[in-house]
Amino acid sequence: MSKKEKILALMIENLRQELEVILTSARSARQAATHEESRAEDAHDTRGLEASYLAGAQAARAESLKKLIHVFQFSKLREFKAGDPIDAGAWVRLESDGGEFDYLLVAQGGGISVTFEGKSIQIITLQSPIGEALMGRKAGDAIEVEGQKQSREYEIRSVS
C-alpha cells in the first residue's frame, strides 16, 4: 500500500467516525422531536419543531458523509514524477517562513486533516485558494496565496 493510499485510508476512517457520531446524534434528535414532551404546549413552543430541523440537518450531513466515503473508497491517486505539473491526487509539500506544510489535493472533500508519519496533512480541494494556486505548478515553483488579511508566499518543495 502506497503512502497516499494509507493517507486515503486514514481519511476514510476519520469520515466513518464522524458519520457514526452524526448518526447517533440524528437518532437522538429524531427521538426528541417525536417524544411526548416535545409536543407544543402553546403556539410559541417550538421544541419539537427545532428538534426535527436538527434531525433533518444531521440526516443530510450523514448522507453527504456517506457519499464522500464512497468517493474516497474508489479514488485512485496516481504517483507524480519529478517535473509533473500538480493536479488532483498530488501530495504537495510547501515551505513558508521556515515552516513546512503538507497538502493532498482532491477533487472533493477538502477540509479534513490527518496525521501520517508524525506529520499533519491537510486535505484540500482544487477549488481552495491554495489548490487553485498549485494547479499546473511544479516542484521548485513559488506561489502566492491571498488570505483574508494578507497574502503568503510558499515554495513548492516536493510533489508526489
Backbone as JSON, one array per atom type, in Angstrom:
{
  "sequence": "MSKKEKILALMIENLRQELEVILTSARSARQAATHEESRAEDAHDTRGLEASYLAGAQAARAESLKKLIHVFQFSKLREFKAGDPIDAGAWVRLESDGGEFDYLLVAQGGGISVTFEGKSIQIITLQSPIGEALMGRKAGDAIEVEGQKQSREYEIRSVS",
  "N": [[0.85, -1.17, 0.0], [0.64, 2.17, -0.95], [1.98, 5.32, 0.29], [0.14, 7.39, -0.13], [-2.21, 5.93, -0.43], [-2.44, 4.96, 2.15], [-2.86, 7.34, 3.51], [-5.3, 8.05, 2.39], [-6.85, 5.95, 3.41], [-6.78, 6.62, 6.13], [-8.21, 9.02, 6.01], [-10.73, 8.07, 5.22], [-11.35, 6.51, 7.47], [-11.51, 8.54, 9.44], [-13.72, 9.95, 8.43], [-15.68, 7.98, 8.65], [-15.83, 7.71, 11.42], [-16.79, 10.26, 12.09], [-19.24, 10.09, 10.76], [-20.52, 8.1, 12.29], [-20.87, 9.44, 14.73], [-22.57, 11.52, 13.89], [-24.8, 10.04, 13.01], [-25.65, 8.88, 15.42], [-26.31, 11.22, 16.85], [-28.34, 12.18, 15.2], [-30.29, 10.2, 15.51], [-30.91, 10.61, 18.21], [-31.91, 13.24, 18.11], [-34.1, 12.86, 16.45], [-35.65, 11.18, 18.07], [-36.12, 12.98, 20.16], [-37.64, 14.86, 18.8], [-40.0, 13.52, 18.31], [-40.86, 12.76, 20.74], [-43.11, 12.63, 23.5], [-42.85, 14.76, 25.33], [-42.02, 16.8, 23.72], [-44.12, 17.84, 22.46], [-45.95, 20.65, 21.48], [-46.82, 23.1, 23.84], [-48.06, 25.48, 23.63], [-48.73, 28.07, 21.16], [-46.26, 29.25, 20.85], [-44.32, 27.49, 21.57], [-41.69, 25.75, 20.42], [-40.09, 23.51, 20.61], [-40.29, 20.8, 19.65], [-40.37, 21.25, 16.88], [-37.88, 22.49, 16.44], [-36.17, 20.39, 17.17], [-36.82, 18.59, 15.16], [-35.87, 19.95, 12.9], [-33.14, 19.91, 13.48], [-32.66, 17.15, 13.44], [-33.19, 16.64, 10.74], [-31.16, 18.15, 9.48], [-28.9, 16.82, 10.43], [-29.3, 14.29, 9.33], [-29.02, 14.92, 6.64], [-26.32, 15.7, 6.6], [-25.17, 13.26, 7.27], [-25.78, 11.74, 4.97], [-24.25, 13.15, 3.11], [-21.67, 12.61, 4.1], [-21.61, 9.82, 3.74], [-21.62, 9.66, 0.93], [-19.19, 10.93, 0.36], [-17.36, 9.18, 1.6], [-17.77, 6.97, -0.03], [-16.82, 8.0, -2.49], [-14.09, 8.41, -1.86], [-13.35, 5.77, -1.29], [-13.2, 4.61, -3.78], [-11.31, 6.07, -5.07], [-8.44, 6.62, -6.99], [-5.22, 7.49, -6.53], [-2.78, 8.84, -8.34], [0.77, 8.46, -8.74], [3.13, 11.06, -8.81], [5.72, 12.14, -10.93], [9.06, 13.53, -10.96], [8.97, 16.82, -12.09], [6.39, 16.64, -13.09], [3.33, 18.39, -13.59], [1.28, 19.83, -11.02], [-1.75, 18.36, -10.0], [-5.04, 16.96, -9.38], [-4.85, 14.58, -6.76], [-2.23, 14.91, -6.1], [0.36, 14.95, -3.69], [1.59, 17.46, -1.91], [4.33, 19.27, -0.71], [4.88, 22.21, 0.94], [6.82, 25.17, 1.63], [7.06, 27.85, 3.87], [8.06, 30.78, 5.4], [9.96, 29.36, 6.92], [8.53, 27.17, 7.85], [7.11, 23.93, 7.19], [4.53, 22.56, 5.17], [2.1, 20.13, 4.5], [0.02, 19.0, 1.91], [-2.73, 17.32, 0.47], [-4.17, 17.11, -2.58], [-7.48, 16.95, -3.65], [-10.43, 16.15, -5.6], [-12.89, 16.58, -4.38], [-14.15, 17.07, -1.03], [-12.44, 18.37, 0.76], [-10.84, 19.95, 3.63], [-10.37, 18.23, 5.64], [-8.12, 16.93, 8.01], [-5.36, 14.87, 8.53], [-3.15, 12.85, 10.5], [-0.1, 11.61, 9.6], [2.63, 9.55, 9.69], [3.7, 11.14, 11.7], [3.27, 13.7, 10.76], [1.14, 16.43, 10.02], [-1.33, 16.34, 7.6], [-3.06, 18.22, 5.41], [-6.1, 17.97, 3.79], [-7.1, 19.2, 0.78], [-9.22, 20.86, -1.6], [-9.24, 21.25, -5.2], [-10.4, 23.65, -5.71], [-9.93, 25.29, -3.58], [-8.2, 28.16, -2.2], [-5.38, 27.66, -1.98], [-5.22, 25.28, -3.45], [-6.04, 26.15, -6.03], [-3.92, 27.91, -6.59], [-1.83, 26.1, -6.75], [-2.35, 24.42, -8.93], [-1.09, 23.05, -11.89], [1.46, 23.93, -11.38], [4.95, 23.25, -10.48], [7.42, 21.31, -8.63], [9.72, 23.36, -6.93], [8.73, 25.74, -7.91], [7.37, 28.96, -6.98], [4.59, 30.15, -5.15], [1.88, 32.45, -4.56], [-0.52, 33.04, -2.16], [-3.57, 34.47, -1.61], [-4.88, 35.6, 1.37], [-7.44, 36.27, 3.86], [-6.6, 38.49, 5.33], [-4.01, 38.92, 4.58], [-1.43, 38.2, 2.15], [0.39, 35.22, 1.37], [3.5, 33.76, 0.73], [4.72, 30.79, -0.77], [7.04, 28.14, -1.23], [7.2, 25.48, -3.46], [8.16, 22.52, -2.37], [8.14, 19.71, -2.81], [6.55, 17.28, -4.92], [4.44, 14.58, -5.06]],
  "CA": [[0.0, 0.0, 0.0], [1.46, 3.38, -1.04], [1.74, 6.31, 1.35], [-1.11, 8.1, -0.41], [-3.31, 5.0, -0.13], [-2.56, 4.94, 3.6], [-3.49, 8.62, 3.89], [-6.7, 7.91, 1.98], [-7.48, 5.06, 4.39], [-6.96, 7.42, 7.35], [-9.31, 9.95, 5.74], [-11.98, 7.3, 5.24], [-11.61, 6.15, 8.86], [-11.97, 9.76, 10.12], [-15.07, 10.23, 7.96], [-16.57, 6.96, 9.23], [-16.03, 8.07, 12.82], [-17.69, 11.41, 12.09], [-20.55, 9.59, 10.36], [-21.11, 7.39, 13.43], [-21.29, 10.48, 15.69], [-23.72, 12.21, 13.3], [-25.95, 9.13, 13.03], [-26.11, 8.8, 16.81], [-26.96, 12.49, 17.16], [-29.58, 12.26, 14.42], [-31.26, 9.33, 16.18], [-31.33, 11.29, 19.44], [-32.73, 14.39, 17.74], [-35.36, 12.32, 15.93], [-36.41, 10.74, 19.23], [-36.56, 14.18, 20.87], [-38.68, 15.54, 18.01], [-41.25, 12.76, 18.35], [-41.18, 12.43, 22.13], [-44.32, 13.24, 24.07], [-42.51, 16.02, 25.98], [-41.73, 17.8, 22.7], [-45.37, 18.36, 21.93], [-46.11, 22.08, 21.79], [-47.79, 23.43, 24.89], [-48.8, 26.64, 23.12], [-48.32, 28.46, 19.8], [-44.88, 29.74, 20.87], [-43.45, 26.39, 21.96], [-41.15, 25.18, 19.18], [-39.09, 22.47, 20.92], [-40.4, 19.68, 18.72], [-40.01, 21.73, 15.55], [-36.43, 22.69, 16.42], [-35.55, 19.06, 17.18], [-37.0, 17.97, 13.84], [-34.92, 20.63, 12.0], [-31.82, 19.38, 13.8], [-32.6, 15.77, 12.94], [-33.11, 16.72, 9.28], [-29.83, 18.62, 9.1], [-27.94, 15.76, 10.72], [-29.51, 13.24, 8.34], [-28.42, 15.41, 5.39], [-24.86, 15.62, 6.77], [-24.83, 11.84, 7.21], [-25.81, 11.35, 3.56], [-23.08, 13.77, 2.49], [-20.5, 11.84, 4.53], [-21.66, 8.51, 3.07], [-21.21, 9.85, -0.46], [-17.77, 11.24, 0.36], [-16.67, 7.93, 1.89], [-17.86, 6.17, -1.26], [-15.9, 8.59, -3.48], [-12.71, 8.13, -1.46], [-13.1, 4.33, -1.37], [-12.92, 4.23, -5.16], [-10.35, 7.01, -5.63], [-7.09, 6.15, -7.3], [-4.32, 8.64, -6.52], [-1.58, 8.48, -9.1], [2.06, 8.97, -8.28], [3.67, 12.1, -9.66], [7.16, 12.05, -11.15], [9.75, 14.83, -10.96], [8.63, 17.65, -13.24], [4.96, 16.59, -13.42], [2.56, 19.5, -13.04], [0.38, 19.48, -9.92], [-3.15, 18.12, -10.36], [-5.74, 16.17, -8.35], [-4.11, 13.41, -6.33], [-0.85, 15.25, -5.74], [0.74, 15.23, -2.31], [2.5, 18.59, -2.11], [4.96, 19.85, 0.48], [5.19, 23.62, 0.74], [7.58, 25.82, 2.69], [6.79, 29.27, 4.01], [8.57, 31.34, 6.66], [10.68, 28.34, 7.66], [7.69, 26.03, 8.21], [6.69, 23.05, 6.1], [3.11, 22.24, 5.18], [1.77, 19.05, 3.57], [-1.34, 19.04, 1.39], [-3.15, 16.33, -0.52], [-5.21, 17.72, -3.39], [-8.54, 16.04, -4.08], [-11.48, 16.82, -6.36], [-13.92, 16.99, -3.43], [-13.98, 16.56, 0.33], [-11.37, 19.04, 1.49], [-11.13, 20.41, 4.97], [-10.03, 17.16, 6.57], [-6.7, 16.87, 8.33], [-4.97, 13.58, 9.11], [-1.76, 12.75, 10.91], [0.53, 10.46, 8.96], [4.07, 9.51, 9.95], [4.04, 12.26, 12.56], [3.04, 14.99, 10.11], [-0.25, 16.78, 9.72], [-1.57, 16.51, 6.17], [-4.35, 18.87, 5.18], [-6.73, 17.57, 2.53], [-7.7, 20.4, 0.19], [-9.78, 20.69, -2.94], [-8.64, 22.04, -6.27], [-11.06, 24.94, -5.73], [-9.48, 26.08, -2.44], [-7.2, 29.14, -2.64], [-4.07, 27.02, -2.19], [-5.38, 24.35, -4.57], [-6.03, 26.91, -7.28], [-2.57, 28.43, -6.81], [-0.92, 24.99, -7.05], [-2.66, 23.74, -10.19], [-0.19, 23.23, -13.02], [2.81, 24.29, -10.94], [5.86, 22.12, -10.3], [8.37, 21.45, -7.52], [10.67, 24.45, -7.15], [8.0, 26.98, -8.18], [6.86, 29.74, -5.85], [3.21, 30.6, -5.34], [1.39, 33.4, -3.58], [-1.92, 32.76, -1.85], [-4.23, 35.6, -0.96], [-5.71, 35.27, 2.51], [-8.4, 37.3, 4.2], [-5.94, 39.68, 5.84], [-2.69, 39.08, 3.97], [-1.04, 37.14, 1.23], [1.51, 34.42, 1.89], [4.27, 33.11, -0.32], [5.16, 29.43, -0.49], [7.86, 27.46, -2.23], [6.8, 24.09, -3.6], [9.36, 21.72, -2.09], [8.06, 18.4, -3.46], [5.25, 16.83, -5.45], [4.48, 13.12, -5.26]],
  "C": [[0.9, 1.24, 0.0], [1.13, 4.33, 0.1], [0.42, 7.04, 1.11], [-2.32, 7.21, -0.15], [-3.53, 4.91, 1.38], [-3.23, 6.22, 4.11], [-4.97, 8.57, 3.55], [-7.46, 7.03, 2.97], [-7.73, 5.78, 5.71], [-8.12, 8.4, 7.19], [-10.65, 9.24, 5.84], [-12.33, 6.92, 6.68], [-12.12, 7.37, 9.65], [-13.41, 10.09, 9.72], [-16.07, 9.23, 8.53], [-16.85, 7.26, 10.7], [-16.98, 9.27, 12.93], [-19.11, 10.99, 11.74], [-21.25, 8.9, 11.54], [-21.63, 8.39, 14.47], [-22.55, 11.18, 15.18], [-24.96, 11.32, 13.34], [-26.52, 8.97, 14.44], [-26.85, 10.07, 17.21], [-28.29, 12.63, 16.44], [-30.67, 11.39, 15.05], [-31.8, 10.0, 17.44], [-32.25, 12.47, 19.12], [-34.09, 13.95, 17.22], [-36.26, 11.85, 17.08], [-36.95, 11.94, 20.02], [-37.7, 14.87, 20.14], [-40.02, 14.83, 18.13], [-41.68, 12.39, 19.77], [-42.37, 13.23, 22.61], [-44.03, 14.61, 24.7], [-42.22, 17.14, 24.97], [-42.99, 18.38, 22.07], [-45.56, 19.8, 22.39], [-47.18, 22.29, 22.84], [-48.62, 24.64, 24.5], [-48.22, 27.01, 21.76], [-46.86, 28.9, 19.72], [-43.87, 28.66, 21.26], [-42.98, 25.67, 20.71], [-40.12, 24.08, 19.42], [-39.11, 21.32, 19.92], [-39.98, 20.05, 17.31], [-38.49, 21.9, 15.43], [-35.69, 21.34, 16.4], [-35.68, 18.38, 15.82], [-36.08, 18.62, 12.81], [-33.51, 20.08, 12.21], [-31.65, 17.97, 13.25], [-32.47, 15.76, 11.42], [-31.74, 17.15, 8.81], [-28.77, 17.54, 9.33], [-28.09, 14.6, 9.73], [-28.89, 13.65, 7.0], [-26.89, 15.34, 5.46], [-24.4, 14.16, 6.69], [-24.8, 11.35, 5.77], [-24.6, 11.9, 2.81], [-21.81, 13.01, 2.84], [-20.46, 10.47, 3.86], [-21.18, 8.62, 1.63], [-19.71, 10.12, -0.55], [-16.93, 10.0, 0.65], [-16.65, 7.05, 0.64], [-16.88, 6.69, -2.32], [-14.47, 8.23, -3.13], [-12.37, 6.64, -1.53], [-12.7, 3.91, -2.78], [-11.96, 5.19, -5.85], [-9.02, 6.32, -5.88], [-6.21, 7.39, -7.4], [-3.02, 8.25, -7.2], [-0.33, 9.06, -8.45], [2.57, 9.98, -9.29], [5.18, 11.94, -9.74], [7.75, 13.45, -11.11], [9.39, 15.59, -12.24], [7.18, 17.59, -13.66], [4.25, 17.8, -12.83], [1.56, 19.0, -11.99], [-1.05, 19.4, -10.44], [-3.78, 17.33, -9.21], [-4.93, 14.91, -8.04], [-2.69, 13.68, -5.91], [-0.72, 15.47, -4.23], [1.85, 16.27, -2.44], [3.04, 19.06, -0.76], [5.37, 21.28, 0.13], [6.03, 24.13, 1.91], [7.25, 27.31, 2.68], [7.29, 29.72, 5.38], [9.22, 30.27, 7.54], [9.85, 27.14, 8.08], [7.32, 25.22, 6.98], [5.24, 22.65, 6.29], [2.84, 21.18, 4.12], [0.29, 19.13, 3.21], [-1.55, 17.89, 0.42], [-4.32, 16.95, -1.27], [-6.2, 16.68, -3.88], [-9.61, 16.84, -4.82], [-12.61, 17.31, -5.45], [-13.6, 16.43, -2.06], [-12.84, 17.18, 1.11], [-11.8, 19.44, 2.89], [-10.83, 19.37, 6.04], [-8.52, 17.21, 6.81], [-6.43, 15.51, 8.96], [-3.5, 13.65, 9.52], [-1.19, 11.46, 10.35], [2.03, 10.58, 9.14], [4.51, 10.75, 10.72], [3.83, 13.64, 11.96], [1.56, 15.2, 9.87], [-0.37, 17.02, 8.22], [-2.98, 17.05, 6.0], [-4.87, 18.43, 3.81], [-7.45, 18.8, 1.99], [-8.25, 20.08, -1.2], [-9.03, 21.56, -3.94], [-9.2, 23.46, -6.28], [-10.66, 25.82, -4.54], [-8.44, 27.09, -2.94], [-5.83, 28.53, -2.89], [-4.14, 26.05, -3.36], [-5.34, 25.05, -5.91], [-4.63, 27.43, -7.61], [-1.59, 27.33, -7.22], [-1.13, 24.36, -8.42], [-1.68, 24.1, -11.3], [1.23, 23.62, -12.64], [3.64, 23.04, -10.71], [6.74, 22.37, -9.08], [9.4, 22.5, -7.89], [9.99, 25.77, -7.45], [7.63, 27.67, -6.87], [5.43, 30.14, -6.18], [2.89, 31.64, -4.28], [-0.1, 33.14, -3.41], [-2.48, 33.94, -1.09], [-5.1, 35.09, 0.17], [-6.67, 36.4, 2.8], [-7.71, 38.6, 4.62], [-4.59, 39.95, 5.18], [-2.44, 37.99, 2.95], [0.19, 36.45, 1.81], [2.19, 33.75, 0.71], [4.75, 31.74, 0.16], [6.12, 29.0, -1.59], [7.41, 26.01, -2.25], [8.06, 23.24, -3.47], [9.32, 20.36, -2.79], [6.64, 18.13, -3.9], [5.37, 15.33, -5.64], [3.09, 12.58, -5.45]]
}
